[in-house]
Amino acid sequence: MSDRADEGVPRRDFNKAALGASAMALGGAAYAGGSATLKAAWIGTGSRGGMDVQRFLKGCEGVKLVAMADVLRDKLNSARKKLENNGDINDKVDVGDDDCYVGFDAYKKVMARDDVDIVIHTTPPGFRPMHVMAAVEAGKHVFCEKPGATDPVGIRTMMAADKKARQKSLSIIVGTQQRRMPHYLELIKRVKDGAIGNIVAADVAWHWGNAKWHFHERKPEWSDMEWQIRCWPYFTWLSGDHVVEQHLHNVDVVNWVLGTPKNCHARGGRIARTGEKFGNIYDHFSGVFDYGGEVKAYSGASQIAGGTGTVRERIMGTKGALWINRGGGRITGENAYEYDGPHRDGTTKQFQDLCSAIRNDEPVVEAARLAESTAIAMTERMAAYTGQQLSYDWVVNSSKEELVWPESKHRWGDLPVRDVRIPGETKLV
């Protein structure tokens, strides 16, 4: 690929730089009561990130997008054009040519800007821990999409970023939007208040009849690295596999209710989506999590074209059950209840909460929570890849598996595709 990262940071006039520096020094107090504009940079300008940024700009008052970064120039240019042509938000877009950064080190140039208060991270997940930590070290507030990482080393980086953000009074809001949907909040509160009695089991699933999400036929001019980044869901080092990247939403609901498990036994494979062009991920997973005291959570995920789709969570108790998905939910049994209140998708609210936390100087830090849910899904993936029952604590605290390539290999060129994992042969690391 011919595009290179832009050299240097664009010069700013003295007043603009001084305002950014003084706001950072004052923390949230500088924005109390909406007295100053919150300025954001967007890193990773793909389609999911585009939806996030539009909701941020449309749903929040006193905000402005001032910088964009991506490793792919065409992605950045396309995303910028869409924002500038969107009449609902284009008055909040102040991104000039010098505010666009291209290359693997583009994120560093964003962090060097004094006028950036918030960094919106929507890159492929493999880059997330490194980028979030860099933002926290630079004194930026963060929104980041899920999952939190693709390997155990990345999980520990996210947990360290959480700790450092708390020390620096910075906020990190994450893209597990179900946590901000009114029906999830109401129904899970009732579950925690005892509406279904003692919890005995959970059953969650994300089965999707789509095998080509973010898939692109490889072009001859693409290097190995460019191919893998453009088709990032199909490479475990970038996505974590779909059980981590997508099914995490369901697993996060179980974490919300039950916390972290003791261990997981899982199986999986690729039988429908095969061939080199689909990278090295699986197309189906099935796992059982042990929470102790005979409490189990059953997990299933698949991406198989033509398959019946279902996305939902079910929590069973001694007095009833919770049935819930993004469309609604109900409790059955002794304390039957059907939710009929307001609905929202949670994505706008997550940005409103971030801005409120900054303006009120009341930091909200969710990185460790995201790391936990990611690690639960990762435990299922690693158990399926190896065929071994795995302890959640071992994955989080002891595993040395590091799938993300070191920064020295973050460049256009050759990059091997790791073999598809074979249960019983793949070794634990």
C-alpha positions in Angstrom: 0.0 0.0 0.0 1.4 3.4 -1.0 0.0 5.6 1.7 2.3 6.5 4.5 1.5 8.1 7.9 1.6 11.9 7.8 4.8 13.3 9.2 4.5 15.4 12.3 1.6 17.0 14.2 0.0 20.0 12.5 0.8 23.3 13.9 -1.9 25.0 16.0 -2.2 28.6 17.0 -1.1 29.5 20.5 -4.6 30.1 21.9 -6.0 26.8 20.6 -3.1 24.8 22.1 -3.2 26.7 25.4 -7.0 26.1 25.8 -6.5 22.4 25.3 -3.6 22.2 27.7 -5.4 24.2 30.4 -8.6 22.1 30.0 -6.6 18.9 30.5 -4.9 20.3 33.6 -8.2 21.3 35.1 -9.9 18.0 34.3 -13.7 17.8 34.3 -13.9 21.1 36.1 -13.0 23.0 32.9 -16.2 21.7 31.3 -18.6 22.2 34.3 -22.1 23.2 33.1 -21.2 22.9 29.5 -19.0 26.0 29.5 -16.5 24.6 27.0 -16.6 22.4 24.0 -15.5 18.8 24.4 -13.3 17.9 21.4 -12.9 14.4 20.2 -10.6 12.4 17.9 -11.8 9.2 16.1 -9.4 6.3 15.6 -10.5 3.4 13.4 -12.9 4.9 10.8 -14.9 1.8 9.8 -18.6 1.3 9.6 -19.3 0.5 13.2 -17.2 3.4 14.3 -19.1 5.6 11.9 -22.4 4.8 13.6 -20.8 5.5 17.0 -19.4 8.8 16.0 -22.7 9.9 14.4 -24.5 9.1 17.7 -21.9 10.9 19.7 -22.2 14.1 17.6 -26.0 14.0 17.3 -26.7 12.9 20.8 -24.4 15.2 22.8 -24.4 18.9 23.2 -21.2 21.0 23.2 -19.0 18.4 21.3 -16.9 18.6 18.2 -14.9 16.1 16.1 -11.5 17.6 15.5 -9.3 14.7 14.3 -9.5 11.3 12.5 -7.0 8.5 12.2 -6.8 5.2 10.4 -4.2 2.9 8.8 -6.2 2.9 5.5 -6.5 6.3 3.7 -9.5 5.3 1.6 -11.4 4.3 4.8 -10.7 7.6 6.4 -11.5 9.7 3.4 -14.8 7.9 2.9 -15.8 8.2 6.6 -14.9 11.9 6.6 -17.0 12.6 3.5 -20.0 10.9 5.1 -19.7 13.0 8.2 -19.3 16.2 6.2 -22.3 15.4 4.0 -24.6 14.6 7.0 -26.7 17.7 7.6 -27.6 16.6 11.1 -24.1 16.7 12.4 -21.7 18.4 9.9 -21.7 21.6 12.0 -19.9 19.6 14.7 -17.2 18.3 12.3 -14.1 20.4 12.2 -11.6 18.1 10.6 -9.3 19.6 8.0 -6.7 17.9 5.9 -4.0 18.4 8.6 -6.3 16.8 11.1 -6.3 13.4 9.3 -3.6 10.9 10.2 -2.8 7.8 8.2 -0.6 4.9 9.2 0.2 2.5 12.1 1.5 5.3 14.2 -1.4 7.7 13.5 -2.8 7.0 16.9 0.3 8.5 18.5 -0.2 11.7 16.6 -3.7 12.0 17.9 -2.5 11.5 21.5 0.1 14.3 21.0 -2.6 16.9 20.4 -3.4 19.1 23.4 -6.8 20.0 22.0 -8.2 16.5 22.1 -10.3 15.6 25.2 -11.9 12.4 24.1 -10.6 9.6 22.0 -13.2 7.3 20.3 -11.5 3.9 19.6 -13.2 1.7 17.0 -10.3 -0.1 15.5 -10.1 -3.8 15.0 -10.0 -5.2 18.6 -6.4 -6.4 18.4 -5.1 -2.8 18.6 -7.5 -1.8 21.4 -5.4 -2.4 24.5 -2.4 -0.6 23.2 -4.5 2.3 22.0 -6.6 2.7 25.1 -3.5 2.6 27.3 -1.8 5.2 25.1 -4.9 7.5 25.5 -4.9 7.1 29.3 -1.2 7.8 29.5 -1.8 11.0 27.4 -4.6 12.1 29.7 -7.5 11.6 27.3 -11.0 10.4 28.2 -12.0 7.3 26.2 -14.8 5.6 24.5 -13.9 2.1 23.1 -15.9 -0.5 21.4 -16.0 -4.1 22.6 -14.3 -6.5 22.9 -11.5 -5.3 25.2 -8.7 -7.5 23.7 -8.0 -10.6 21.7 -5.5 -12.3 23.9 -4.8 -12.7 27.7 -1.8 -10.2 27.5 -4.2 -7.6 26.1 -6.7 -8.4 28.9 -4.1 -7.5 31.5 -3.2 -4.3 29.6 -6.9 -3.2 29.7 -7.1 -3.9 33.4 -4.0 -1.8 33.9 -5.5 1.0 31.8 -8.6 0.9 34.1 -6.4 1.3 37.2 -4.4 4.1 35.7 -7.5 5.9 34.5 -8.9 5.9 38.0 -5.6 7.3 39.3 -5.8 10.1 36.8 -9.5 10.8 37.2 -10.2 9.9 33.5 -13.3 8.2 32.2 -13.5 5.1 30.0 -16.9 4.2 28.7 -17.2 0.9 26.7 -19.5 -0.3 23.9 -21.6 -2.9 25.8 -24.8 -1.0 25.0 -27.1 -3.5 26.6 -26.0 -2.2 29.9 -27.7 1.1 29.0 -31.0 -0.3 27.6 -34.0 0.5 29.8 -35.5 -3.0 29.6 -32.2 -4.6 30.5 -31.7 -2.3 33.5 -35.2 -2.9 34.8 -35.4 -6.6 34.3 -31.9 -7.4 35.6 -32.6 -5.2 38.7 -35.7 -7.4 39.3 -33.6 -10.5 39.0 -31.0 -9.2 41.4 -33.8 -8.2 43.8 -35.0 -11.9 43.8 -37.8 -12.0 41.2 -36.7 -15.4 39.9 -35.3 -16.7 43.2 -31.9 -18.3 43.4 -30.2 -18.5 40.0 -29.5 -22.0 38.9 -28.5 -21.7 35.2 -28.1 -19.3 32.3 -28.4 -20.0 28.6 -27.1 -17.4 26.0 -26.7 -17.5 22.3 -25.7 -15.5 19.2 -26.4 -17.7 16.2 -26.2 -15.7 13.0 -26.9 -16.8 9.5 -24.2 -14.6 8.0 -20.8 -15.9 7.1 -19.4 -12.9 5.3 -19.6 -10.0 7.7 -16.8 -7.5 6.8 -15.6 -10.0 4.2 -13.7 -8.8 1.1 -12.2 -11.0 -1.7 -8.5 -10.4 -1.6 -7.1 -8.1 -4.3 -3.7 -8.8 -5.9 -2.2 -5.5 -4.8 -3.0 -6.1 -1.1 -0.2 -7.2 1.1 -0.8 -9.9 3.8 -1.2 -7.2 6.4 -3.6 -5.1 4.4 -5.7 -8.1 3.6 -5.9 -9.1 7.2 -6.8 -5.6 8.4 -9.5 -5.2 5.7 -10.9 -8.6 6.6 -10.1 -8.3 10.3 -13.1 -10.4 11.7 -11.5 -13.6 10.1 -8.2 -13.4 11.9 -8.0 -14.2 15.6 -5.2 -11.8 16.4 -7.4 -8.9 15.2 -10.9 -10.0 16.2 -10.5 -12.6 18.9 -12.8 -14.9 16.8 -16.6 -14.3 16.7 -17.2 -15.9 20.1 -15.2 -12.9 21.5 -16.0 -10.2 19.1 -19.7 -10.7 18.8 -20.9 -13.2 21.4 -19.3 -11.0 24.0 -22.6 -9.1 24.2 -24.4 -12.1 25.5 -21.6 -13.2 27.8 -21.5 -9.7 29.2 -25.1 -10.1 30.4 -24.2 -13.3 32.3 -21.2 -11.4 33.8 -23.6 -8.7 34.9 -25.8 -11.2 36.7 -23.4 -13.9 37.8 -20.0 -12.4 37.8 -17.0 -14.4 36.5 -17.0 -18.2 36.3 -14.7 -20.8 37.8 -14.0 -22.6 34.5 -15.2 -23.5 31.0 -15.5 -26.6 28.9 -16.1 -25.9 25.2 -16.0 -27.3 21.7 -16.0 -25.6 18.3 -14.7 -25.7 14.8 -15.2 -24.7 11.2 -17.3 -26.9 9.0 -19.3 -24.5 6.8 -17.0 -21.5 6.4 -13.8 -23.1 5.3 -10.8 -22.3 3.1 -7.9 -19.9 3.3 -9.9 -16.9 2.3 -11.8 -17.1 5.6 -8.7 -16.7 7.7 -8.2 -18.9 10.8 -11.4 -18.4 12.9 -14.1 -21.0 13.7 -17.7 -20.8 12.5 -19.3 -22.4 15.7 -18.7 -22.7 19.4 -20.5 -24.4 22.3 -19.4 -24.0 25.9 -20.5 -24.7 29.5 -19.3 -22.4 32.3 -19.2 -23.6 35.9 -20.0 -21.0 38.5 -19.8 -23.3 41.4 -22.7 -24.7 43.6 -24.1 -26.5 40.5 -24.8 -23.3 38.7 -24.0 -23.5 35.0 -24.1 -21.2 32.1 -24.6 -22.6 28.6 -23.2 -20.7 25.7 -23.6 -21.1 21.9 -22.4 -19.0 19.0 -22.2 -19.5 15.3 -21.8 -17.7 12.0 -23.1 -20.1 9.3 -24.8 -18.9 6.1 -28.4 -20.1 5.9 -28.5 -21.1 9.5 -31.4 -20.1 11.8 -30.5 -16.9 13.7 -31.2 -16.3 17.4 -29.7 -13.7 19.7 -30.9 -13.9 23.3 -30.1 -14.4 27.0 -32.1 -16.5 29.5 -31.5 -16.7 33.2 -33.2 -19.5 35.2 -34.0 -19.4 38.9 -35.9 -21.4 41.5 -39.0 -19.2 41.1 -39.0 -18.3 37.4 -36.9 -17.2 34.5 -35.7 -14.1 32.7 -36.1 -14.1 28.9 -34.5 -11.1 27.2 -33.0 -9.8 24.0 -32.5 -6.4 22.4 -36.2 -6.3 21.4 -37.7 -6.7 24.8 -37.9 -9.1 27.8 -40.1 -10.7 30.4 -39.9 -12.6 33.7 -42.0 -15.8 34.0 -42.9 -17.8 37.1 -44.1 -16.6 40.5 -43.3 -13.0 39.9 -44.3 -12.8 36.2 -43.6 -9.4 34.6 -43.6 -8.2 31.0 -41.6 -5.1 30.3 -43.6 -2.4 28.5 -41.6 0.7 29.2 -39.4 2.9 26.9 -36.9 1.4 24.6 -33.5 2.8 23.4 -30.5 1.0 21.9 -28.0 2.3 24.4 -25.5 3.6 21.9 -26.4 7.3 22.3 -26.7 7.0 26.0 -23.1 5.7 26.4 -21.8 8.9 24.8 -24.1 11.1 26.9 -22.8 9.3 30.0 -19.2 10.0 29.0 -19.8 13.7 28.4 -21.7 14.0 31.7 -18.9 12.2 33.6 -16.4 14.7 32.2 -18.5 17.8 32.7 -19.4 16.8 36.2 -15.9 15.7 37.1 -17.3 12.3 38.2 -15.2 9.7 36.3 -16.8 6.5 35.1 -14.3 3.7 34.3 -15.6 0.5 32.7 -12.4 -0.9 31.2 -11.9 -3.6 33.8 -15.6 -4.7 33.4 -15.1 -5.0 29.7 -11.9 -6.9 30.3 -13.7 -9.4 32.5 -16.5 -10.1 30.0 -13.9 -10.3 27.2 -11.9 -12.8 29.2 -14.9 -15.0 29.9 -15.6 -15.2 26.1 -11.9 -15.7 25.6 -11.9 -18.6 28.0 -14.5 -20.3 25.9 -12.5 -19.7 22.7 -9.3 -21.1 24.2 -11.1 -24.1 25.7 -12.5 -24.9 22.3 -9.2 -24.3 20.4 -7.4 -26.7 22.8 -10.1 -29.1 23.8 -9.1 -28.5 27.4 -11.3 -27.4 30.3 -9.8 -24.0 31.4 -9.9 -21.9 34.5 -11.0 -18.3 34.0 -8.4 -17.2 36.6 -5.7 -19.0 34.7 -6.6 -17.3 31.5 -6.6 -13.9 33.1 -3.6 -14.2 35.4 -1.3 -16.9 34.1 -1.7 -17.5 30.3 1.1 -16.1 28.3 -0.7 -16.3 25.0 -0.1 -13.2 22.9 -1.7 -13.3 19.5 -1.3 -9.6 18.6 1.9 -9.1 16.6 4.5 -6.7 18.1 4.6 -3.1 16.9 7.7 -3.9 14.9 5.5 -6.0 12.6 2.8 -3.3 12.3 3.7 -2.3 8.7 2.5 -3.1 5.2 4.0 -6.3 3.9 4.2 -10.1 4.5 2.5 -11.5 7.5 1.9 -15.2 8.0 -1.6 -16.5 8.8 -1.5 -18.7 11.9 -2.9 -22.2 11.4 -6.5 -23.0 12.3 -6.4 -24.4 15.9 -7.0 -28.1 16.3 -8.5 -29.3 19.6 -6.3 -31.9 21.3 -3.3 -30.8 19.4 -3.1 -27.1 20.1 -1.1 -26.5 23.2 -2.0 -24.2 26.1 0.3 -21.2 26.5 
